[in-house]
Structures are given as C-alpha cells and as structure tokens.
Amino acid sequence: MSHSIPKEVFTFFKKLEKNNDRDWFNEHKPEFKAIETKMKASYNYLGELMNTHDQIEKIKIFRIYRDVRFSKNKLPYKTHFSGSFARKKPELRGGYYVHIQPNNESFIATGFWDPSKEDLLRIRKEFEMDDSEMREILNDNIFKSTWGNFTGDELKTAPKGFDKTHPSIDLIRKKQFIFTKKYTDKEVLADDFIDNVNDAFKNIRPFFNYMSDVLKTNLNGESIL
C-alpha cells in the first residue's frame, strides 16, 4: 500500500466545503471511509518512522464530526484531516500534530500547546535562571531552517512575580511553546511528504530533550520523577 497522502483527500474536502450538511455527507460516506482508511495508513506509517528516533506512545486520529455545542460555527463536519502523536510519559514531554487541509492550509506542529500551571512556572523559572541552552537550540541552523521561531500565545507583559525588564522576558512571557511548519497542496501530495515530516520532527529533538530535562527536575536539577 502507498504511504503517500491520497489526492482524493483534497478533492473530497473541497466538495465538502460546498456541501457541509448531513444529507450530502451520508450520501458520500463510503467515499470518505475509503479515504479515511488510506489516511490512517499514512499516519500509522509516519508513527512507525518516528518510533525509529523517538518513543511514540499513542497515535490519535481525530474524527471528522465537529462538536458544535459551544461553537458559533454550526457546520457539522471538519474540512481537514488531523492526528496527534503522543510521546512516552512521564519521561518524554511534548507532542506532535499533523493537519491536512486543501487550499495550501496544511501544516505540522510540535511542542507544548497547553502546559499545566506547574509546568509553565517551571519553564519560566528555568529561563529566568539561564536561557543560554534554549537560545543555542533556537539559533542552530538546521533547527532554524526547519522550524523558524516559536508561535503561540504570550502575555503582553511579564507574568506575576517576574521582572518585565529581564533579558529573557521574550521567552518568559510565552504561554505556549509551539513550532509550526506549513505545506502547500503540491508538497503534501509529493511521494516524499511523510519522510519530509518525519525529518522535520526528528529535527525538533534538541528542543524536546531540553524541555524534558527541565520538566523532570526541580530548580536544583534534582529528578522529580
């Protein structure tokens, strides 16, 4: 079986964008199920590749049905395909995400989406003490050319208890520690897309190794596991 992304995925979602209702979807459900099977195979293959350089504990493929209960957008179906890859806990921290959407909206993301209050404080305290290792990782040529810089939410000023003039305030005020990489439709449908994504995820490891070390220790560097 081919492990590349099937081109029907884009054709189907473009049609779904114009017909996002239950009647149309139910009529075309067999078509979606066939695409979903191929997509799951691609995600699982990526998981196998990632397990050669990381320890992936769980692959989660998200459902196409939208939870519209608390959303202003009442359209019943997502017009993208996505999945996440969880690392082995509690030793390995951070996660991976792959989002496939037509019209050049595909991207991959990695890092820390929603750190707990405790983790966030621990990371900020680390940057307050010494940000040199983090800066070194961010400025590495391979890392930079793959991932660029952090994206995600941040505070406008210093968090409570931190000095707003601290030299590391750009790192300290972040609420999320995420990296994203975008892909065109043509890149997604290329034969080497899954390998390309795997290589990008491999290049995030210095960051994950550093963050896992920080979050497994207290401020004295003693293990808390």
LOLUM-836000 format. One record per residue (C-alpha): x, y, z; residue number from 1; residue in three letters. Coordinates in nm, 4 decimals. Each point is the difference from the previous one (the first is absolute). Example, Ala and Ser with C-alpha at 12.3 -4.5 7.8 and 13.67 -1.06 7.14 Angstrom:
# residues 2
<node px="1.2300" py="-0.4500" pz="0.7800" num="1" residu="ALA"/>
<node px="0.1370" py="0.3440" pz="-0.0660" num="2" residu="SER"/>
//
This chain:
# residues 225
<node px="0.0000" py="0.0000" pz="0.0000" num="1" residu="MET"/>
<node px="0.1230" py="0.3520" pz="-0.0805" num="2" residu="SER"/>
<node px="0.0837" py="0.2084" pz="0.3055" num="3" residu="HIS"/>
<node px="-0.0346" py="0.3342" pz="-0.1795" num="4" residu="SER"/>
<node px="-0.2996" py="0.2250" pz="0.0608" num="5" residu="ILE"/>
<node px="-0.2817" py="-0.0940" pz="-0.2464" num="6" residu="PRO"/>
<node px="-0.0926" py="0.2894" pz="-0.2288" num="7" residu="LYS"/>
<node px="-0.3698" py="-0.0852" pz="0.0464" num="8" residu="GLU"/>
<node px="0.0245" py="0.1483" pz="0.3500" num="9" residu="VAL"/>
<node px="0.0212" py="0.3513" pz="-0.1449" num="10" residu="PHE"/>
<node px="-0.2680" py="-0.0640" pz="-0.2633" num="11" residu="THR"/>
<node px="-0.2369" py="-0.1331" pz="0.2658" num="12" residu="PHE"/>
<node px="0.0520" py="0.2867" pz="0.2460" num="13" residu="PHE"/>
<node px="-0.0451" py="0.2616" pz="-0.2732" num="14" residu="LYS"/>
<node px="-0.3382" py="-0.1583" pz="-0.0789" num="15" residu="LYS"/>
<node px="-0.0857" py="-0.0222" pz="0.3706" num="16" residu="LEU"/>
<node px="0.0787" py="0.3720" pz="0.0446" num="17" residu="GLU"/>
<node px="-0.2811" py="0.0743" pz="-0.2499" num="18" residu="LYS"/>
<node px="-0.2384" py="-0.2655" pz="0.1403" num="19" residu="ASN"/>
<node px="0.0593" py="-0.0043" pz="0.3751" num="20" residu="ASN"/>
<node px="-0.3241" py="-0.1693" pz="0.1030" num="21" residu="ASP"/>
<node px="-0.1054" py="-0.3414" pz="0.1241" num="22" residu="ARG"/>
<node px="-0.1956" py="-0.1071" pz="-0.3078" num="23" residu="ASP"/>
<node px="0.2925" py="0.0575" pz="-0.2362" num="24" residu="TRP"/>
<node px="0.2497" py="-0.1591" pz="0.2370" num="25" residu="PHE"/>
<node px="-0.2117" py="-0.3107" pz="0.0604" num="26" residu="ASN"/>
<node px="-0.0382" py="-0.0442" pz="-0.3752" num="27" residu="GLU"/>
<node px="0.3803" py="0.0235" pz="-0.0450" num="28" residu="HIS"/>
<node px="0.0967" py="-0.1869" pz="0.3162" num="29" residu="LYS"/>
<node px="0.1444" py="-0.3056" pz="-0.1788" num="30" residu="PRO"/>
<node px="0.2310" py="0.2335" pz="-0.1938" num="31" residu="GLU"/>
<node px="0.1110" py="0.1641" pz="0.3264" num="32" residu="PHE"/>
<node px="0.0552" py="-0.3372" pz="0.1725" num="33" residu="LYS"/>
<node px="0.2287" py="-0.1159" pz="-0.2846" num="34" residu="ALA"/>
<node px="0.2049" py="0.3212" pz="0.0304" num="35" residu="ILE"/>
<node px="0.0066" py="-0.0277" pz="0.3793" num="36" residu="GLU"/>
<node px="0.1464" py="-0.3535" pz="-0.0227" num="37" residu="THR"/>
<node px="0.2838" py="0.1255" pz="-0.2245" num="38" residu="LYS"/>
<node px="0.0616" py="0.3017" pz="0.2242" num="39" residu="MET"/>
<node px="0.0197" py="-0.2168" pz="0.3123" num="40" residu="LYS"/>
<node px="0.2560" py="-0.2182" pz="-0.1789" num="41" residu="ALA"/>
<node px="0.2081" py="0.3127" pz="-0.0762" num="42" residu="SER"/>
<node px="-0.0153" py="0.1194" pz="0.3626" num="43" residu="TYR"/>
<node px="0.0887" py="-0.3458" pz="0.1313" num="44" residu="ASN"/>
<node px="0.2930" py="-0.0219" pz="-0.2407" num="45" residu="TYR"/>
<node px="0.1224" py="0.3382" pz="0.1234" num="46" residu="LEU"/>
<node px="-0.0313" py="-0.1336" pz="0.3551" num="47" residu="GLY"/>
<node px="0.2201" py="-0.2984" pz="-0.0938" num="48" residu="GLU"/>
<node px="0.2659" py="0.2321" pz="-0.1444" num="49" residu="LEU"/>
<node px="-0.0130" py="0.2210" pz="0.3089" num="50" residu="MET"/>
<node px="0.0447" py="-0.3008" pz="0.2267" num="51" residu="ASN"/>
<node px="0.3452" py="-0.0525" pz="-0.1510" num="52" residu="THR"/>
<node px="0.1199" py="0.3253" pz="0.1655" num="53" residu="HIS"/>
<node px="-0.2602" py="0.0603" pz="0.2738" num="54" residu="ASP"/>
<node px="-0.2426" py="-0.1964" pz="0.2187" num="55" residu="GLN"/>
<node px="-0.3552" py="0.0583" pz="-0.1169" num="56" residu="ILE"/>
<node px="-0.2492" py="-0.1256" pz="0.2558" num="57" residu="GLU"/>
<node px="-0.3227" py="0.0786" pz="-0.1826" num="58" residu="LYS"/>
<node px="-0.1237" py="0.1135" pz="-0.3416" num="59" residu="ILE"/>
<node px="-0.3365" py="0.1738" pz="0.0094" num="60" residu="LYS"/>
<node px="-0.1907" py="0.0641" pz="-0.3243" num="61" residu="ILE"/>
<node px="-0.2657" py="0.2666" pz="0.0559" num="62" residu="PHE"/>
<node px="-0.3569" py="-0.0600" pz="-0.1149" num="63" residu="ARG"/>
<node px="-0.1536" py="0.1989" pz="-0.2853" num="64" residu="ILE"/>
<node px="-0.3076" py="0.0895" pz="0.2089" num="65" residu="TYR"/>
<node px="0.0143" py="0.3464" pz="0.1553" num="66" residu="ARG"/>
<node px="-0.1160" py="0.0634" pz="0.3571" num="67" residu="ASP"/>
<node px="-0.2382" py="0.2896" pz="-0.0692" num="68" residu="VAL"/>
<node px="-0.1520" py="0.0283" pz="0.3502" num="69" residu="ARG"/>
<node px="0.2112" py="0.2990" pz="0.1074" num="70" residu="PHE"/>
<node px="0.0964" py="0.1340" pz="-0.3411" num="71" residu="SER"/>
<node px="-0.1470" py="0.2832" pz="-0.2058" num="72" residu="LYS"/>
<node px="0.0969" py="-0.2011" pz="-0.3080" num="73" residu="ASN"/>
<node px="-0.2783" py="-0.2592" pz="-0.0282" num="74" residu="LYS"/>
<node px="0.1360" py="-0.1839" pz="-0.3068" num="75" residu="LEU"/>
<node px="-0.0062" py="-0.3717" pz="0.0906" num="76" residu="PRO"/>
<node px="0.3270" py="-0.1148" pz="-0.1646" num="77" residu="TYR"/>
<node px="0.3639" py="0.1008" pz="0.0055" num="78" residu="LYS"/>
<node px="0.1530" py="0.0675" pz="-0.3404" num="79" residu="THR"/>
<node px="0.3418" py="-0.1280" pz="0.0998" num="80" residu="HIS"/>
<node px="0.1611" py="-0.3201" pz="0.1231" num="81" residu="PHE"/>
<node px="0.2173" py="0.0049" pz="0.3117" num="82" residu="SER"/>
<node px="0.1779" py="-0.2176" pz="0.2492" num="83" residu="GLY"/>
<node px="0.2360" py="0.0240" pz="0.2953" num="84" residu="SER"/>
<node px="0.2945" py="-0.2067" pz="0.1198" num="85" residu="PHE"/>
<node px="0.0602" py="-0.0231" pz="0.3758" num="86" residu="ALA"/>
<node px="0.3469" py="-0.0731" pz="0.1401" num="87" residu="ARG"/>
<node px="0.0620" py="-0.2533" pz="0.2793" num="88" residu="LYS"/>
<node px="-0.0992" py="0.1520" pz="0.3351" num="89" residu="LYS"/>
<node px="0.1190" py="0.1075" pz="0.2521" num="90" residu="PRO"/>
<node px="0.3622" py="-0.0049" pz="-0.1216" num="91" residu="GLU"/>
<node px="-0.0544" py="0.1568" pz="-0.3423" num="92" residu="LEU"/>
<node px="-0.1874" py="0.3278" pz="-0.0269" num="93" residu="ARG"/>
<node px="-0.1541" py="0.1830" pz="-0.2978" num="94" residu="GLY"/>
<node px="-0.2169" py="-0.1160" pz="-0.2884" num="95" residu="GLY"/>
<node px="-0.0418" py="0.0025" pz="-0.3771" num="96" residu="TYR"/>
<node px="-0.2956" py="0.0958" pz="-0.2220" num="97" residu="TYR"/>
<node px="-0.0660" py="-0.0436" pz="-0.3750" num="98" residu="VAL"/>
<node px="-0.2793" py="0.1981" pz="-0.1711" num="99" residu="HIS"/>
<node px="-0.0971" py="-0.0692" pz="-0.3643" num="100" residu="ILE"/>
<node px="-0.2279" py="0.2571" pz="-0.1652" num="101" residu="GLN"/>
<node px="-0.0476" py="0.1137" pz="-0.3618" num="102" residu="PRO"/>
<node px="0.0773" py="0.3481" pz="-0.1371" num="103" residu="ASN"/>
<node px="0.3549" py="-0.0056" pz="0.1423" num="104" residu="ASN"/>
<node px="-0.1278" py="-0.0040" pz="0.3599" num="105" residu="GLU"/>
<node px="0.1918" py="-0.3132" pz="0.1079" num="106" residu="SER"/>
<node px="0.2543" py="0.0242" pz="0.2798" num="107" residu="PHE"/>
<node px="0.1824" py="-0.1970" pz="0.2645" num="108" residu="ILE"/>
<node px="0.0505" py="0.1198" pz="0.3563" num="109" residu="ALA"/>
<node px="0.1994" py="-0.1104" pz="0.2995" num="110" residu="THR"/>
<node px="0.0762" py="0.1099" pz="0.3526" num="111" residu="GLY"/>
<node px="-0.2145" py="0.0860" pz="0.3011" num="112" residu="PHE"/>
<node px="-0.3568" py="0.1176" pz="-0.0794" num="113" residu="TRP"/>
<node px="-0.1465" py="0.0139" pz="0.3465" num="114" residu="ASP"/>
<node px="0.2653" py="-0.0276" pz="0.2719" num="115" residu="PRO"/>
<node px="-0.1364" py="-0.0453" pz="0.3528" num="116" residu="SER"/>
<node px="0.0406" py="0.2879" pz="0.2460" num="117" residu="LYS"/>
<node px="0.2828" py="-0.1879" pz="0.1719" num="118" residu="GLU"/>
<node px="0.1853" py="-0.0779" pz="-0.3241" num="119" residu="ASP"/>
<node px="-0.0352" py="0.3576" pz="-0.1221" num="120" residu="LEU"/>
<node px="0.1452" py="0.1404" pz="0.3229" num="121" residu="LEU"/>
<node px="0.2868" py="-0.2533" pz="-0.0085" num="122" residu="ARG"/>
<node px="0.0875" py="0.0931" pz="-0.3615" num="123" residu="ILE"/>
<node px="-0.0152" py="0.3729" pz="0.0760" num="124" residu="ARG"/>
<node px="0.2207" py="-0.0427" pz="0.3074" num="125" residu="LYS"/>
<node px="0.2545" py="-0.1865" pz="-0.2151" num="126" residu="GLU"/>
<node px="0.0107" py="0.2850" pz="-0.2532" num="127" residu="PHE"/>
<node px="0.0303" py="0.2489" pz="0.2859" num="128" residu="GLU"/>
<node px="0.3066" py="-0.1843" pz="0.1330" num="129" residu="MET"/>
<node px="0.1682" py="-0.0830" pz="-0.3303" num="130" residu="ASP"/>
<node px="-0.1307" py="0.0270" pz="-0.3551" num="131" residu="ASP"/>
<node px="0.3304" py="-0.0791" pz="-0.1758" num="132" residu="SER"/>
<node px="-0.0829" py="-0.3617" pz="-0.0894" num="133" residu="GLU"/>
<node px="-0.3399" py="0.0959" pz="-0.1401" num="134" residu="MET"/>
<node px="0.1553" py="0.2814" pz="-0.2080" num="135" residu="ARG"/>
<node px="0.2609" py="-0.2410" pz="-0.1338" num="136" residu="GLU"/>
<node px="-0.2735" py="-0.2413" pz="-0.1134" num="137" residu="ILE"/>
<node px="-0.2070" py="0.2775" pz="-0.1624" num="138" residu="LEU"/>
<node px="0.3037" py="0.1396" pz="-0.1840" num="139" residu="ASN"/>
<node px="0.1252" py="-0.3328" pz="-0.1356" num="140" residu="ASP"/>
<node px="-0.0025" py="0.0155" pz="-0.3818" num="141" residu="ASN"/>
<node px="-0.1754" py="-0.3348" pz="-0.0631" num="142" residu="ILE"/>
<node px="-0.2576" py="0.0702" pz="0.2705" num="143" residu="PHE"/>
<node px="-0.0639" py="0.3537" pz="-0.1240" num="144" residu="LYS"/>
<node px="-0.0323" py="-0.0960" pz="-0.3673" num="145" residu="SER"/>
<node px="-0.2488" py="-0.2755" pz="0.0925" num="146" residu="THR"/>
<node px="-0.2128" py="0.1717" pz="0.2632" num="147" residu="TRP"/>
<node px="0.0765" py="0.3723" pz="0.0159" num="148" residu="GLY"/>
<node px="-0.1067" py="0.1506" pz="0.3322" num="149" residu="ASN"/>
<node px="-0.2684" py="-0.0584" pz="0.2634" num="150" residu="PHE"/>
<node px="-0.3659" py="0.0584" pz="-0.0837" num="151" residu="THR"/>
<node px="-0.2847" py="-0.0060" pz="0.2506" num="152" residu="GLY"/>
<node px="-0.1545" py="0.2235" pz="0.2644" num="153" residu="ASP"/>
<node px="0.1970" py="0.2272" pz="0.2289" num="154" residu="GLU"/>
<node px="-0.0661" py="0.2671" pz="0.2616" num="155" residu="LEU"/>
<node px="0.0366" py="0.3656" pz="-0.0943" num="156" residu="LYS"/>
<node px="0.2106" py="0.0637" pz="0.3100" num="157" residu="THR"/>
<node px="0.1829" py="-0.2032" pz="0.2666" num="158" residu="ALA"/>
<node px="-0.1836" py="-0.2800" pz="0.1847" num="159" residu="PRO"/>
<node px="-0.0605" py="0.0616" pz="0.3707" num="160" residu="LYS"/>
<node px="0.3224" py="-0.0244" pz="0.1998" num="161" residu="GLY"/>
<node px="0.2337" py="0.0601" pz="-0.2974" num="162" residu="PHE"/>
<node px="0.1920" py="0.3139" pz="-0.0912" num="163" residu="ASP"/>
<node px="-0.1249" py="0.1585" pz="-0.3248" num="164" residu="LYS"/>
<node px="0.3532" py="0.1293" pz="-0.0729" num="165" residu="THR"/>
<node px="0.1569" py="-0.3479" pz="0.0308" num="166" residu="HIS"/>
<node px="0.2180" py="-0.0799" pz="-0.3080" num="167" residu="PRO"/>
<node px="-0.1974" py="-0.3236" pz="-0.0539" num="168" residu="SER"/>
<node px="-0.3428" py="0.1643" pz="0.0220" num="169" residu="ILE"/>
<node px="-0.0748" py="-0.0915" pz="-0.3655" num="170" residu="ASP"/>
<node px="0.0129" py="-0.3678" pz="0.1050" num="171" residu="LEU"/>
<node px="-0.1435" py="0.0429" pz="0.3511" num="172" residu="ILE"/>
<node px="-0.3256" py="0.1623" pz="-0.1155" num="173" residu="ARG"/>
<node px="-0.0919" py="-0.2860" pz="-0.2343" num="174" residu="LYS"/>
<node px="-0.3037" py="-0.2081" pz="0.0971" num="175" residu="LYS"/>
<node px="0.0578" py="-0.2632" pz="-0.2701" num="176" residu="GLN"/>
<node px="0.3199" py="-0.1387" pz="-0.1507" num="177" residu="PHE"/>
<node px="-0.0998" py="-0.1034" pz="-0.3512" num="178" residu="ILE"/>
<node px="0.1742" py="-0.0297" pz="-0.3352" num="179" residu="PHE"/>
<node px="-0.1935" py="-0.0304" pz="-0.3268" num="180" residu="THR"/>
<node px="0.0999" py="-0.0787" pz="-0.3569" num="181" residu="LYS"/>
<node px="-0.2333" py="0.0615" pz="-0.2955" num="182" residu="LYS"/>
<node px="-0.0353" py="-0.2056" pz="-0.3186" num="183" residu="TYR"/>
<node px="-0.1562" py="0.0679" pz="-0.3392" num="184" residu="THR"/>
<node px="-0.2448" py="-0.2501" pz="-0.1520" num="185" residu="ASP"/>
<node px="0.2695" py="-0.0987" pz="-0.2502" num="186" residu="LYS"/>
<node px="0.2492" py="-0.0732" pz="0.2809" num="187" residu="GLU"/>
<node px="-0.2579" py="-0.2070" pz="0.1906" num="188" residu="VAL"/>
<node px="-0.0733" py="-0.2158" pz="-0.3060" num="189" residu="LEU"/>
<node px="0.3699" py="-0.0571" pz="-0.0792" num="190" residu="ALA"/>
<node px="0.1299" py="-0.3559" pz="0.0470" num="191" residu="ASP"/>
<node px="0.2522" py="0.1111" pz="0.2629" num="192" residu="ASP"/>
<node px="-0.2442" py="0.2010" pz="0.2176" num="193" residu="PHE"/>
<node px="-0.0144" py="-0.2521" pz="0.2885" num="194" residu="ILE"/>
<node px="0.3811" py="-0.0287" pz="-0.0002" num="195" residu="ASP"/>
<node px="0.0252" py="0.3789" pz="-0.0034" num="196" residu="ASN"/>
<node px="-0.2313" py="0.0281" pz="0.3032" num="197" residu="VAL"/>
<node px="0.1944" py="-0.2714" pz="0.1799" num="198" residu="ASN"/>
<node px="0.3283" py="0.1878" pz="-0.0619" num="199" residu="ASP"/>
<node px="-0.1535" py="0.3239" pz="0.1300" num="200" residu="ALA"/>
<node px="-0.1183" py="-0.1769" pz="0.3151" num="201" residu="PHE"/>
<node px="0.3443" py="-0.1549" pz="0.0421" num="202" residu="LYS"/>
<node px="0.1491" py="0.3509" pz="-0.0074" num="203" residu="ASN"/>
<node px="-0.2143" py="0.1115" pz="0.2967" num="204" residu="ILE"/>
<node px="0.1745" py="-0.2432" pz="0.2336" num="205" residu="ARG"/>
<node px="0.2589" py="0.2396" pz="0.1512" num="206" residu="PRO"/>
<node px="-0.2931" py="0.2140" pz="0.1183" num="207" residu="PHE"/>
<node px="-0.1945" py="-0.2991" pz="0.1342" num="208" residu="PHE"/>
<node px="0.3080" py="-0.1426" pz="0.1732" num="209" residu="ASN"/>
<node px="0.0626" py="0.3338" pz="0.1702" num="210" residu="TYR"/>
<node px="-0.3640" py="0.0519" pz="0.1061" num="211" residu="MET"/>
<node px="-0.0296" py="-0.3599" pz="0.1262" num="212" residu="SER"/>
<node px="0.3142" py="0.0516" pz="0.2120" num="213" residu="ASP"/>
<node px="-0.1411" py="0.3242" pz="0.1431" num="214" residu="VAL"/>
<node px="-0.3435" py="-0.1462" pz="0.0775" num="215" residu="LEU"/>
<node px="0.1429" py="-0.3142" pz="0.1620" num="216" residu="LYS"/>
<node px="0.2091" py="0.1961" pz="0.2505" num="217" residu="THR"/>
<node px="-0.0447" py="0.2669" pz="0.2651" num="218" residu="ASN"/>
<node px="0.1902" py="0.3316" pz="0.0004" num="219" residu="LEU"/>
<node px="0.2984" py="-0.1739" pz="0.1621" num="220" residu="ASN"/>
<node px="0.0151" py="-0.2458" pz="-0.2908" num="221" residu="GLY"/>
<node px="-0.1224" py="-0.2926" pz="0.2154" num="222" residu="GLU"/>
<node px="-0.2342" py="-0.2546" pz="-0.1586" num="223" residu="SER"/>
<node px="-0.3672" py="0.0295" pz="0.0988" num="224" residu="ILE"/>
<node px="-0.1139" py="-0.3215" pz="-0.1720" num="225" residu="LEU"/>
//
